[in-house]
């Protein structure tokens, strides 16, 4: 009986310690991709995110031209990221951001000469850019 109190105390401490969250919060990035002249939303745009010389993330914009993803601060060098965006029928755009917290911005691309001209070319572009799609988990929330 006297050991029961110690066992309960140990179990309680383990449970409290197990609920401590990660001290470093991921940056939330939300990009809205728009064509500059027509203001069309650009669905299916491929976004590559680099920090230093390393690609740290890739994403594809949804039907509303929105790309929403998280970046781990440990992967970001000198608080700078470079976005390289391959918009459908648009010139490739490279834009650098200094990132200290969450980012929510609109990015304007221009129609122009590009290899990416049809939505069915997305798998072709993935192979060309050496992108491996991330698995999606049903019900998984960050």
C-alpha positions as CSV (number, residue, x, y, z in Angstrom):
1,X,0.0,0.0,0.0
2,X,2.8,2.4,0.8
3,X,4.4,1.8,-2.6
4,X,1.1,2.5,-4.3
5,X,1.4,6.3,-3.6
6,X,4.9,6.3,-5.2
7,X,3.7,4.4,-8.2
8,X,0.7,6.9,-8.7
9,X,3.1,9.8,-8.3
10,X,5.5,8.4,-10.9
11,X,2.7,7.7,-13.4
12,X,1.3,11.3,-12.9
13,X,4.7,12.8,-13.6
14,X,5.2,10.7,-16.7
15,X,1.8,11.8,-18.0
16,X,2.6,15.5,-17.4
17,X,5.9,15.3,-19.1
18,X,4.3,13.5,-22.1
19,X,2.0,16.4,-22.8
20,X,4.8,19.0,-23.2
21,X,4.6,20.3,-26.8
22,X,7.4,21.0,-29.2
23,X,9.0,24.3,-28.3
24,X,9.8,25.3,-31.9
25,X,6.6,26.1,-33.9
26,X,6.6,25.4,-37.6
27,X,6.0,28.4,-39.8
28,X,2.6,28.4,-41.6
29,X,2.9,29.6,-45.2
30,X,-0.1,30.5,-47.3
31,X,0.4,31.7,-50.9
32,X,-2.3,32.9,-53.3
33,X,-1.0,32.6,-56.9
34,X,-2.6,35.1,-59.4
35,X,-1.8,36.0,-63.0
36,X,-0.7,39.6,-63.1
37,X,-2.7,41.0,-66.1
38,X,-6.0,38.9,-66.0
39,X,-6.2,38.4,-62.2
40,X,-6.9,34.7,-62.9
41,X,-6.2,32.3,-60.0
42,X,-3.5,29.9,-61.0
43,X,-4.5,26.3,-60.1
44,X,-1.9,23.5,-60.4
45,X,1.2,25.7,-60.0
46,X,4.3,23.9,-58.7
47,X,6.1,25.6,-55.9
48,X,9.6,24.7,-54.9
49,X,11.0,26.2,-51.6
50,X,14.7,26.5,-51.2
51,X,16.8,27.7,-48.2
52,X,20.5,28.0,-48.9
53,X,21.1,25.7,-51.8
54,X,18.8,23.0,-50.6
55,X,15.2,22.4,-51.6
56,X,13.3,22.0,-48.4
57,X,9.7,21.6,-49.6
58,X,7.5,21.4,-52.7
59,X,3.8,22.0,-53.1
60,X,1.1,22.4,-55.7
61,X,-1.6,25.1,-55.6
62,X,-5.2,23.9,-55.3
63,X,-8.1,24.9,-57.6
64,X,-8.4,28.3,-55.9
65,X,-4.7,29.1,-56.6
66,X,-3.9,28.6,-52.9
67,X,-0.9,26.8,-51.6
68,X,-0.8,26.1,-47.8
69,X,2.0,24.3,-46.1
70,X,4.3,24.3,-43.0
71,X,8.1,24.9,-42.8
72,X,10.3,23.7,-40.0
73,X,12.5,26.6,-38.8
74,X,15.4,24.1,-38.4
75,X,15.5,23.8,-42.2
76,X,15.6,27.5,-42.9
77,X,19.1,29.0,-43.2
78,X,19.5,32.7,-42.2
79,X,15.7,33.2,-42.1
80,X,15.6,33.3,-45.9
81,X,13.6,31.2,-48.3
82,X,13.5,31.3,-52.1
83,X,10.3,30.4,-53.9
84,X,10.6,29.0,-57.4
85,X,7.1,28.9,-58.9
86,X,6.2,27.0,-62.1
87,X,2.8,28.4,-63.0
88,X,0.6,26.9,-65.7
89,X,1.4,28.8,-68.9
90,X,3.5,31.3,-66.9
91,X,7.1,32.3,-66.8
92,X,9.0,30.7,-64.0
93,X,9.1,33.2,-61.0
94,X,11.8,33.2,-58.3
95,X,11.1,35.3,-55.3
96,X,13.0,35.5,-52.0
97,X,11.5,36.1,-48.6
98,X,12.9,36.8,-45.2
99,X,10.8,34.7,-42.8
100,X,10.6,35.3,-39.1
101,X,7.0,34.2,-38.5
102,X,4.0,32.9,-40.5
103,X,3.6,34.2,-44.1
104,X,0.4,35.0,-46.0
105,X,0.9,36.7,-49.3
106,X,-0.3,37.0,-52.9
107,X,2.2,36.3,-55.7
108,X,1.7,37.6,-59.2
109,X,2.9,35.6,-62.1
110,X,2.9,36.5,-65.8
111,X,1.8,34.4,-68.8
112,X,4.8,33.6,-71.0
113,X,6.9,30.9,-72.5
114,X,7.2,27.8,-70.4
115,X,7.4,24.0,-70.7
116,X,4.4,23.7,-68.3
117,X,1.4,24.4,-70.6
118,X,-1.3,21.8,-69.7
119,X,-2.5,20.4,-66.4
120,X,-1.9,16.9,-67.6
121,X,1.9,17.6,-67.7
122,X,2.1,17.8,-63.9
123,X,3.6,14.2,-63.6
124,X,6.1,15.1,-66.4
125,X,7.1,18.2,-64.5
126,X,7.5,16.3,-61.2
127,X,9.9,13.9,-63.0
128,X,11.8,16.8,-64.6
129,X,12.1,18.6,-61.3
130,X,12.9,15.4,-59.4
131,X,10.0,15.8,-57.0
132,X,8.6,12.9,-55.1
133,X,5.0,13.5,-54.0
134,X,4.5,13.5,-50.2
135,X,2.0,10.9,-49.0
136,X,-1.3,12.3,-47.7
137,X,-2.9,10.8,-44.6
138,X,-6.7,10.9,-44.2
139,X,-7.7,12.7,-41.0
140,X,-4.1,13.8,-40.3
141,X,-3.9,17.4,-39.1
142,X,-0.8,19.3,-38.3
